[in-house]
């Protein structure tokens, strides 16, 4: 089944040592076959608290959220009393070699997060470290979002998103659309929604899909710091229709577009009965 293989690659593949040959996380892949469901098995084995503490203390989050280039010296000379966070992240599996390039006899390496499982684990750890909701707040937030989605309350959901993003420190924000896709995935999972990211069909991949009683939600997320919210929302809805992300779902389908433009957030909803 090509769909299943694609999902397994998305979740657990991506570790490389030469930037070309990718391998799967064996622990997570075996756990997936054992449990028969996608989950963050590698993350559940334990994320070192001291690693997140170092990143917080040195304020070096953005360097990890974005792929970046280093030379070979980053892989040598580990000093236990003053270890750099980059080799530490590489050794613990949060970073892998995305590309290796030889220029004038010198190798450079592009490092990045290997796959969805690691990306989710890392972002979840950061969100938990920098700002937390109490248990009762999470329950209330889950119910509020469910009601807003059911009622197609665009204004209410936009306000809720603004309040959620406001809890994320500015140091964690990135100038990438994929960051906001990951942020929404993590938030919705932490709040308690059973959502799926990068859901494929024969024309492309929708950013987020989740099901709640009587409805399937298909979401597309857009980010651009200098583009108007309305323009981004229109582009997102056009993409959903052109790629027909909803074509494999029957019944009531909510098309949800979310746009981030600088500090502004907006959403647009459209209901299909199929």
N, C-alpha and C positions, 0 to 999 in steps of 0.2 A: 504494500500500500504506500504510494508515493507521498500522500498527505502525512501519514504517520512518520515516515522516515524524515520528512522535512521538519516536523515538529521536534523530533529527537535531536536533529542537528542543531536546530535553533536553541534548544535548552542546554545541551550537554557537550556539543562539539566546540572546537576552536582553539585548543591549546597547541602552540607550535614552538619549535626551537630554531626554525630557519625561516619563518614567515611564509612558508609554502605548504608544508605537509601538516595537516591538522589532525589531531587525535581527540577522542572523546574522554571525558572524565570517567574512568572505569567504575569507581564507586557509585556515582550517581546513575550511570547507565544500568548497572546491575540492579540497583535499588528500584529503578523505574520498572524494569521487567518483573521484579519480584512483587512490587506494590500495584502495578498496572495503572499508574496515574503519574502525571507530571507534578513535580514538587521540588523544593530546594533542599535536596537530601545532603548535599555537600555543606551547605550553610548550617544545617541542623546538627552537624558534628561538632560545631563550636567555632565562633569567630573570636580570635584573640582580642580581649578588651584592650590590652596595651597597644595594639595596632591602631585602633580607633583613637585612643588617647594621644598617641604621637601625632596623628593627622590633625586632631583638634588643636593640640598645643602649638604646632608649627604652621597652622592655618594653610595647609597644602592640599586642600580638597580638589580645587579646580584642575590641578596638574594631573590628577588621577581620573577625573571625569572625562577629560579630553585626551585622545591619543597624543603622544608626544615623542620626540626624538632624543635619544641618548647615544653616547659612545660606549665602547667596550669597558671603560673603567668602572662603569656602574655595577658590573658584575664581579668586581674584585675588591679586596680590602674591607672586609666587614669588621668594624670595631664594636664589640658588645656594649661599650659604655656610651657610644655616640653613633648608633647605626642610622643610616639614612632610610627614609620611609620608602623610597623607590625600590631598592633591592629587597627590602623586607616584603613589600607587596608582591614583587616578582617571585620570591621564594615561597610565599604562602599561597600562591595561586590566584591572586586577584588581578595580576597583570600577566600578559604573555607577549611574545614577539609577533607583531602583526606584519612587519616588513623588515628585511635586512638588505642594506644597500652598501655597495663598495664604491667609494669615490676617492680617487688619487691614492689608492692603496690603503685607505682607512675605512673600516666598517662603521656604519651607523645603524641604529635599531629603533624602529617605531614600536613603542609599547602601548598596549591598550587592554581593556577588559575582554576576556575571551568569549563569553556567551551570555545568554539571558539569565541563567541560574546565578552566575557570579555577579552580574550587574545588579540583579534584584537583591542579592545578599548584601552587597556592598552599600547600596543606597539605603536599604532597610536599616543597616547598622548605623549609618550616619544620621538618618532621620530619628532613630531611637535615641542616639547620643545627644543630638542638638536640641531636640524638642519633643515632648511626649504628651499625648492625650491620656487622661485618666480613663479607667475602664468604663465608667458610667458615661463619659463624654463620647467614647467610641460607639457605644450602643445607641445613644441619642443621635449621633451623626449618621449612623447606618439607617435608622428609621426616617430621618429627615430627607436624606438623599433618595431613598426608595419612594417616598411620597412625592418628591419633586419630579422624579422621573416618570412615575405613573401619571401625574397630573400634567406632564409636559410644561412644567413651570420654568421657563427659560430664565426669567429674572431671578427667581429664588435660587436656582442652581448656580447661577453666576456668582451671587453673593456668597453662597456656601463655599465655592471654589476659592474665592478671594480670601475668605477667612482661613481656609486650609493652607493656602500658599503663604499667607502672612506669617504662619508659624515656622516656616523654613527660613533660617538665617540667610542673609544675602550671600555669605561666603559659599553656600551650597549651590547657588544658582549658576547656570551655564548658558552659553549662547548657542545652544544646539536644540533643534526640534526633538531629537531623540531623547534628550534629557527630560523634557516635559512629558513625553510618552512614558518613559520609565517612572517618572514621578507619579503620574496618574495611576499606572499599574500598581505601584507599591501602595499608594494611599488607599485605593479601592480594595486591595487585598487585606491590608491591615484593618480596614474598617469592617471587613467581613463579607465582601462580594466575591463570588466564585467567577473570576474573570480570566480571559485568555488574551494574550498579546500576539500581534503579528499573525492573525488568523488568515490562512491563504484560501483563495478560490482560483478559478482558471484564468483570471485577469489580473490578479495582484494580491495584496495583503492589507486587511483592515488593521488599524492600530490596536483597537480593543473591542472585544465582544464579551458580553455577559448576559445571563438569563435570569429573570426574576418572574414570579408568578404571572402568567398570561402575556408575557412580553419578552422579546429578544432585543437587546440594545447593541447597536453597531455604531462604534464611535471612531471619529477621525480627528486628529489633533494637529493644529498648525501653530507654528511660532515664527515670528519675525519682529525684531525690535522696532523697526521703522515703518511697518505696514499697518494700515488701519484694521481694527478688529473686524468690521463689516466685510472688508476685502478678503481677509483670511477665512472668515466663516463661509463666504460664498465659494471660495476655492475648495474648501473642505467638502461642502455639500456636492459641488460639481464632481469632485473626484469619487465620492461614494457612488453617485449615480452612473458615472462613466465606467467605473470598475465593477459595478453591480455587486458590492460586498454583501448585499443582503440576499443574493439569489438562491442560497441553499437553505433559507429559513422560511417556514410557513407560519401563518397566523399573523399576529400583531408584531410588527417590527418598528422599533424607534430608531431613527437615524439621528445621531447626536454629534454635533460639531462643536469642538472646543478650541478657542483661539487665545494665544498669549501674545501680547504686543507690549514689550517693556513691562510696566507694572499693571497694565490693563488686561482684564480677562473677560471673555464673553462666550456665550454659547448659543446655538441654534438647534431646534428640534423639528423633526418631521416624522409623522406617523404613516406607515404603510400597513394595509391589511391585505395579506397575501393568501 
